Amino acid sequence: MLFLLFPFVSQAQPEITMGYPYKFDRNKALLEYALLYKTAFKEAGYTLVPKPVAIKSSFEMLVSGEVDSIAYDDMAEGSGRENVISTSFPVATTQAHIFYTRRNPVDDSKLNLYRGVILHNNRRVVQFAKKQKLKFSEAHSPYQCIQMVLDKTADYCIALKEVGMSSVEAIPDAQKNIVMHMKPVLEIPVYVSLKKSYRSDLPKIEAALKKQLTGNLSQYPLIKDNLNKSP
């Protein structure tokens, strides 16, 4: 699947690396985001090269210089932001939802009574959990987040709606046993961020993203409802 998205590196366009969640190629929603960014950056004159994030958050990788850009920035992190530029508009606005097993439903008004797991990359959700004094650990991929609930090492997982649902779809056991709480925990705007050195290229990158967001979105069925259609 990853080969189909990025089949070769063009010599005609400069490369720009983009950080994605670890094992993102297992997740159909994340693959749709990847396709949108690949298409937009090609329009802007770049060949996008994906770089999965294993342990750090994608923002931490961007600040440290390990990647040139990131697909997900929820603006929760402040440290190092002076060295980063971001799109002037969110590419998408999504919601974080609670996922749990049918046999062990979770009362969202009493989350502090349960053991949770949150994707390390979703920094805004992590901040929410700390503010609410929830008991939680952090996962490094949405797949791991859901799997921990199945393995009973956590009572619930908080994940972005479309990403969590795609992770459930990718795990046969989860399809039968995992459900999503319909009430969102948080609404999260998602921006694209880059190294400060790309400041002069930001206008053409934004123009290319706007072209994608206001065009035919039929190739993005899982994420199109969240995309910013009026950037």
BALOBA-1460 file (C-alpha; in Angstrom, 3 decimals):
// residues 231
<rec num="1" residu="m" x="0.000" y="0.000" z="0.000"/>
<rec num="2" residu="l" x="2.822" y="2.405" z="0.909"/>
<rec num="3" residu="f" x="4.498" y="1.625" z="-2.430"/>
<rec num="4" residu="l" x="1.328" y="2.617" z="-4.288"/>
<rec num="5" residu="l" x="1.236" y="5.977" z="-2.528"/>
<rec num="6" residu="f" x="4.918" y="6.726" z="-2.968"/>
<rec num="7" residu="p" x="6.035" y="4.477" z="-5.879"/>
<rec num="8" residu="f" x="9.218" y="6.355" z="-6.696"/>
<rec num="9" residu="v" x="11.182" y="9.466" z="-5.856"/>
<rec num="10" residu="s" x="11.099" y="11.980" z="-8.668"/>
<rec num="11" residu="q" x="14.445" y="13.502" z="-9.594"/>
<rec num="12" residu="a" x="12.679" y="16.535" z="-11.044"/>
<rec num="13" residu="q" x="11.356" y="17.807" z="-7.707"/>
<rec num="14" residu="p" x="13.169" y="18.393" z="-4.404"/>
<rec num="15" residu="e" x="12.234" y="16.024" z="-1.592"/>
<rec num="16" residu="i" x="10.502" y="17.061" z="1.605"/>
<rec num="17" residu="t" x="10.090" y="14.568" z="4.438"/>
<rec num="18" residu="m" x="6.814" y="14.440" z="6.364"/>
<rec num="19" residu="g" x="6.278" y="12.763" z="9.735"/>
<rec num="20" residu="y" x="3.339" y="10.361" z="10.078"/>
<rec num="21" residu="p" x="2.120" y="8.155" z="12.956"/>
<rec num="22" residu="y" x="3.954" y="4.834" z="13.307"/>
<rec num="23" residu="k" x="2.498" y="2.103" z="11.033"/>
<rec num="24" residu="f" x="0.205" y="4.673" z="9.405"/>
<rec num="25" residu="d" x="0.051" y="2.513" z="6.277"/>
<rec num="26" residu="r" x="-2.249" y="0.097" z="8.167"/>
<rec num="27" residu="n" x="-4.864" y="2.815" z="8.548"/>
<rec num="28" residu="k" x="-7.092" y="3.748" z="5.608"/>
<rec num="29" residu="a" x="-7.985" y="7.185" z="6.994"/>
<rec num="30" residu="l" x="-4.325" y="8.094" z="7.481"/>
<rec num="31" residu="l" x="-3.580" y="6.834" z="3.976"/>
<rec num="32" residu="e" x="-6.197" y="9.226" z="2.627"/>
<rec num="33" residu="y" x="-4.531" y="12.113" z="4.450"/>
<rec num="34" residu="a" x="-1.203" y="10.950" z="3.035"/>
<rec num="35" residu="l" x="-2.610" y="10.939" z="-0.496"/>
<rec num="36" residu="l" x="-4.025" y="14.450" z="-0.070"/>
<rec num="37" residu="y" x="-0.670" y="15.793" z="1.132"/>
<rec num="38" residu="k" x="1.291" y="13.921" z="-1.542"/>
<rec num="39" residu="t" x="-0.901" y="15.437" z="-4.255"/>
<rec num="40" residu="a" x="-0.790" y="18.954" z="-2.809"/>
<rec num="41" residu="f" x="2.969" y="18.985" z="-2.268"/>
<rec num="42" residu="k" x="3.540" y="17.683" z="-5.793"/>
<rec num="43" residu="e" x="1.451" y="20.618" z="-7.038"/>
<rec num="44" residu="a" x="3.683" y="22.909" z="-4.954"/>
<rec num="45" residu="g" x="6.821" y="21.423" z="-6.527"/>
<rec num="46" residu="y" x="7.912" y="18.841" z="-3.969"/>
<rec num="47" residu="t" x="8.172" y="15.075" z="-3.786"/>
<rec num="48" residu="l" x="6.790" y="14.095" z="-0.406"/>
<rec num="49" residu="v" x="8.710" y="11.368" z="1.424"/>
<rec num="50" residu="p" x="6.890" y="9.806" z="4.417"/>
<rec num="51" residu="k" x="8.791" y="9.173" z="7.638"/>
<rec num="52" residu="p" x="6.888" y="7.194" z="10.302"/>
<rec num="53" residu="v" x="7.108" y="8.468" z="13.876"/>
<rec num="54" residu="a" x="8.073" y="5.656" z="16.250"/>
<rec num="55" residu="i" x="8.564" y="7.068" z="19.762"/>
<rec num="56" residu="k" x="8.470" y="10.859" z="19.607"/>
<rec num="57" residu="s" x="5.470" y="12.909" z="18.568"/>
<rec num="58" residu="s" x="5.619" y="14.232" z="15.024"/>
<rec num="59" residu="f" x="5.961" y="17.779" z="16.416"/>
<rec num="60" residu="e" x="8.981" y="16.706" z="18.470"/>
<rec num="61" residu="m" x="10.529" y="15.249" z="15.297"/>
<rec num="62" residu="l" x="9.893" y="18.494" z="13.434"/>
<rec num="63" residu="v" x="11.460" y="20.653" z="16.146"/>
<rec num="64" residu="s" x="14.502" y="18.352" z="16.370"/>
<rec num="65" residu="g" x="14.984" y="18.543" z="12.584"/>
<rec num="66" residu="e" x="14.350" y="14.848" z="11.940"/>
<rec num="67" residu="v" x="11.612" y="15.700" z="9.417"/>
<rec num="68" residu="d" x="10.898" y="18.738" z="7.246"/>
<rec num="69" residu="s" x="7.138" y="18.788" z="7.823"/>
<rec num="70" residu="i" x="4.353" y="17.069" z="9.710"/>
<rec num="71" residu="a" x="0.870" y="16.011" z="8.637"/>
<rec num="72" residu="y" x="-0.680" y="16.524" z="12.082"/>
<rec num="73" residu="d" x="-0.186" y="19.564" z="14.307"/>
<rec num="74" residu="d" x="-2.955" y="20.252" z="16.821"/>
<rec num="75" residu="m" x="-1.120" y="23.342" z="18.124"/>
<rec num="76" residu="a" x="-0.960" y="21.924" z="21.650"/>
<rec num="77" residu="e" x="2.829" y="22.091" z="21.952"/>
<rec num="78" residu="g" x="4.466" y="25.465" z="22.526"/>
<rec num="79" residu="s" x="8.123" y="24.641" z="23.118"/>
<rec num="80" residu="g" x="10.135" y="25.056" z="19.914"/>
<rec num="81" residu="r" x="7.295" y="26.659" z="17.960"/>
<rec num="82" residu="e" x="9.465" y="29.697" z="17.205"/>
<rec num="83" residu="n" x="11.403" y="27.441" z="14.810"/>
<rec num="84" residu="v" x="8.284" y="26.181" z="13.039"/>
<rec num="85" residu="i" x="5.812" y="27.625" z="10.540"/>
<rec num="86" residu="s" x="2.242" y="26.396" z="10.113"/>
<rec num="87" residu="t" x="-0.548" y="26.791" z="7.607"/>
<rec num="88" residu="s" x="-2.771" y="29.810" z="8.285"/>
<rec num="89" residu="f" x="-5.816" y="27.530" z="8.208"/>
<rec num="90" residu="p" x="-6.566" y="24.032" z="9.517"/>
<rec num="91" residu="v" x="-6.580" y="21.336" z="6.845"/>
<rec num="92" residu="a" x="-9.206" y="19.475" z="8.836"/>
<rec num="93" residu="t" x="-11.230" y="19.649" z="12.039"/>
<rec num="94" residu="t" x="-11.790" y="16.308" z="13.667"/>
<rec num="95" residu="q" x="-13.052" y="14.951" z="16.993"/>
<rec num="96" residu="a" x="-11.484" y="12.701" z="19.587"/>
<rec num="97" residu="h" x="-13.753" y="9.837" z="20.694"/>
<rec num="98" residu="i" x="-13.629" y="7.075" z="23.291"/>
<rec num="99" residu="f" x="-13.313" y="3.481" z="22.040"/>
<rec num="100" residu="y" x="-14.057" y="0.537" z="24.368"/>
<rec num="101" residu="t" x="-15.251" y="-3.076" z="24.276"/>
<rec num="102" residu="r" x="-18.906" y="-4.088" z="24.098"/>
<rec num="103" residu="r" x="-18.508" y="-6.224" z="27.216"/>
<rec num="104" residu="n" x="-16.981" y="-3.418" z="29.268"/>
<rec num="105" residu="p" x="-18.724" y="-0.135" z="28.442"/>
<rec num="106" residu="v" x="-17.166" y="3.064" z="29.759"/>
<rec num="107" residu="d" x="-19.063" y="5.872" z="31.459"/>
<rec num="108" residu="d" x="-17.587" y="9.023" z="29.889"/>
<rec num="109" residu="s" x="-18.613" y="11.088" z="32.934"/>
<rec num="110" residu="k" x="-16.378" y="8.934" z="35.163"/>
<rec num="111" residu="l" x="-13.281" y="8.429" z="33.019"/>
<rec num="112" residu="n" x="-11.013" y="8.881" z="36.018"/>
<rec num="113" residu="l" x="-12.227" y="5.489" z="37.293"/>
<rec num="114" residu="y" x="-10.818" y="3.651" z="34.265"/>
<rec num="115" residu="r" x="-7.418" y="2.934" z="32.700"/>
<rec num="116" residu="g" x="-7.045" y="4.710" z="29.398"/>
<rec num="117" residu="v" x="-4.610" y="4.816" z="26.506"/>
<rec num="118" residu="i" x="-4.012" y="7.798" z="24.231"/>
<rec num="119" residu="l" x="-1.938" y="8.173" z="21.098"/>
<rec num="120" residu="h" x="1.284" y="10.005" z="22.005"/>
<rec num="121" residu="n" x="1.018" y="12.094" z="18.838"/>
<rec num="122" residu="n" x="-2.371" y="13.556" z="19.842"/>
<rec num="123" residu="r" x="-0.866" y="16.139" z="22.177"/>
<rec num="124" residu="r" x="-4.095" y="18.081" z="22.659"/>
<rec num="125" residu="v" x="-5.797" y="14.894" z="23.901"/>
<rec num="126" residu="v" x="-2.863" y="14.144" z="26.201"/>
<rec num="127" residu="q" x="-3.139" y="17.641" z="27.666"/>
<rec num="128" residu="f" x="-6.873" y="17.131" z="28.188"/>
<rec num="129" residu="a" x="-6.261" y="13.826" z="29.982"/>
<rec num="130" residu="k" x="-3.656" y="15.379" z="32.283"/>
<rec num="131" residu="k" x="-5.958" y="18.297" z="33.106"/>
<rec num="132" residu="q" x="-8.757" y="15.835" z="33.946"/>
<rec num="133" residu="k" x="-6.280" y="13.789" z="36.021"/>
<rec num="134" residu="l" x="-7.077" y="10.621" z="34.096"/>
<rec num="135" residu="k" x="-5.103" y="7.419" z="34.516"/>
<rec num="136" residu="f" x="-3.609" y="6.683" z="31.118"/>
<rec num="137" residu="s" x="-0.631" y="5.393" z="29.180"/>
<rec num="138" residu="e" x="0.490" y="6.481" z="25.714"/>
<rec num="139" residu="a" x="0.544" y="4.423" z="22.515"/>
<rec num="140" residu="h" x="2.687" y="5.070" z="19.465"/>
<rec num="141" residu="s" x="0.157" y="4.083" z="16.799"/>
<rec num="142" residu="p" x="-3.652" y="4.067" z="16.576"/>
<rec num="143" residu="y" x="-3.433" y="0.322" z="15.907"/>
<rec num="144" residu="q" x="-1.605" y="-0.178" z="19.240"/>
<rec num="145" residu="c" x="-4.159" y="2.022" z="21.022"/>
<rec num="146" residu="i" x="-7.068" y="-0.190" z="19.949"/>
<rec num="147" residu="q" x="-5.097" y="-3.400" z="20.488"/>
<rec num="148" residu="m" x="-4.374" y="-2.463" z="24.103"/>
<rec num="149" residu="v" x="-8.124" y="-2.262" z="24.761"/>
<rec num="150" residu="l" x="-8.609" y="-5.669" z="23.151"/>
<rec num="151" residu="d" x="-5.771" y="-7.072" z="25.266"/>
<rec num="152" residu="k" x="-7.404" y="-5.606" z="28.406"/>
<rec num="153" residu="t" x="-4.317" y="-3.596" z="29.307"/>
<rec num="154" residu="a" x="-6.560" y="-0.517" z="29.009"/>
<rec num="155" residu="d" x="-10.289" y="-0.001" z="29.473"/>
<rec num="156" residu="y" x="-10.587" y="2.562" z="26.700"/>
<rec num="157" residu="c" x="-8.665" y="4.308" z="23.958"/>
<rec num="158" residu="i" x="-9.162" y="7.949" z="22.981"/>
<rec num="159" residu="a" x="-8.474" y="8.418" z="19.268"/>
<rec num="160" residu="l" x="-9.454" y="10.694" z="16.417"/>
<rec num="161" residu="k" x="-12.805" y="9.456" z="15.108"/>
<rec num="162" residu="e" x="-11.844" y="8.514" z="11.535"/>
<rec num="163" residu="v" x="-8.442" y="7.164" z="12.590"/>
<rec num="164" residu="g" x="-9.889" y="5.074" z="15.410"/>
<rec num="165" residu="m" x="-12.647" y="3.677" z="13.193"/>
<rec num="166" residu="s" x="-10.120" y="2.748" z="10.500"/>
<rec num="167" residu="s" x="-7.976" y="1.012" z="13.118"/>
<rec num="168" residu="v" x="-10.993" y="-0.995" z="14.287"/>
<rec num="169" residu="e" x="-11.676" y="-1.989" z="10.693"/>
<rec num="170" residu="a" x="-8.074" y="-3.176" z="10.294"/>
<rec num="171" residu="i" x="-8.287" y="-5.611" z="13.243"/>
<rec num="172" residu="p" x="-10.772" y="-8.504" z="12.809"/>
<rec num="173" residu="d" x="-11.226" y="-8.983" z="16.556"/>
<rec num="174" residu="a" x="-11.863" y="-5.256" z="16.993"/>
<rec num="175" residu="q" x="-14.594" y="-5.264" z="14.345"/>
<rec num="176" residu="k" x="-16.630" y="-7.596" z="16.554"/>
<rec num="177" residu="n" x="-15.764" y="-6.208" z="19.962"/>
<rec num="178" residu="i" x="-14.870" y="-2.501" z="19.877"/>
<rec num="179" residu="v" x="-17.448" y="0.295" z="19.847"/>
<rec num="180" residu="m" x="-17.093" y="4.064" z="19.749"/>
<rec num="181" residu="h" x="-18.812" y="6.428" z="22.166"/>
<rec num="182" residu="m" x="-20.853" y="8.798" z="20.013"/>
<rec num="183" residu="k" x="-20.177" y="11.871" z="22.147"/>
<rec num="184" residu="p" x="-16.813" y="13.440" z="21.234"/>
<rec num="185" residu="v" x="-14.323" y="14.256" z="23.968"/>
<rec num="186" residu="l" x="-12.649" y="17.110" z="22.084"/>
<rec num="187" residu="e" x="-12.797" y="18.915" z="18.763"/>
<rec num="188" residu="i" x="-9.343" y="19.241" z="17.221"/>
<rec num="189" residu="p" x="-8.178" y="21.483" z="14.365"/>
<rec num="190" residu="v" x="-5.358" y="19.909" z="12.356"/>
<rec num="191" residu="y" x="-2.658" y="22.037" z="10.723"/>
<rec num="192" residu="v" x="0.330" y="21.224" z="8.521"/>
<rec num="193" residu="s" x="3.604" y="22.517" z="9.966"/>
<rec num="194" residu="l" x="7.083" y="22.808" z="8.474"/>
<rec num="195" residu="k" x="10.600" y="23.871" z="9.312"/>
<rec num="196" residu="k" x="11.030" y="27.635" z="9.426"/>
<rec num="197" residu="s" x="13.389" y="27.391" z="6.443"/>
<rec num="198" residu="y" x="10.366" y="26.729" z="4.200"/>
<rec num="199" residu="r" x="8.745" y="30.088" z="5.024"/>
<rec num="200" residu="s" x="9.188" y="31.437" z="1.480"/>
<rec num="201" residu="d" x="7.488" y="28.320" z="0.054"/>
<rec num="202" residu="l" x="4.511" y="28.413" z="2.425"/>
<rec num="203" residu="p" x="2.255" y="30.506" z="0.121"/>
<rec num="204" residu="k" x="2.515" y="28.009" z="-2.734"/>
<rec num="205" residu="i" x="2.067" y="25.061" z="-0.351"/>
<rec num="206" residu="e" x="-1.058" y="26.691" z="1.067"/>
<rec num="207" residu="a" x="-2.353" y="27.410" z="-2.453"/>
<rec num="208" residu="a" x="-1.863" y="23.745" z="-3.402"/>
<rec num="209" residu="l" x="-3.629" y="22.561" z="-0.234"/>
<rec num="210" residu="k" x="-6.547" y="24.928" z="-0.906"/>
<rec num="211" residu="k" x="-6.829" y="23.534" z="-4.430"/>
<rec num="212" residu="q" x="-7.148" y="20.015" z="-3.032"/>
<rec num="213" residu="l" x="-9.568" y="20.980" z="-0.272"/>
<rec num="214" residu="t" x="-11.924" y="22.843" z="-2.589"/>
<rec num="215" residu="g" x="-11.756" y="20.272" z="-5.397"/>
<rec num="216" residu="n" x="-13.202" y="16.806" z="-5.912"/>
<rec num="217" residu="l" x="-12.990" y="15.012" z="-2.550"/>
<rec num="218" residu="s" x="-14.466" y="11.705" z="-3.719"/>
<rec num="219" residu="q" x="-11.072" y="10.001" z="-3.367"/>
<rec num="220" residu="y" x="-11.110" y="10.797" z="0.357"/>
<rec num="221" residu="p" x="-14.359" y="9.094" z="1.535"/>
<rec num="222" residu="l" x="-13.208" y="8.458" z="5.113"/>
<rec num="223" residu="i" x="-11.914" y="11.950" z="5.865"/>
<rec num="224" residu="k" x="-13.855" y="14.256" z="3.535"/>
<rec num="225" residu="d" x="-16.425" y="15.223" z="6.198"/>
<rec num="226" residu="n" x="-13.588" y="16.559" z="8.367"/>
<rec num="227" residu="l" x="-11.698" y="18.422" z="5.668"/>
<rec num="228" residu="n" x="-11.762" y="22.210" z="5.625"/>
<rec num="229" residu="k" x="-13.694" y="22.948" z="2.451"/>
<rec num="230" residu="s" x="-13.478" y="26.735" z="2.907"/>
<rec num="231" residu="p" x="-9.825" y="27.371" z="3.822"/>
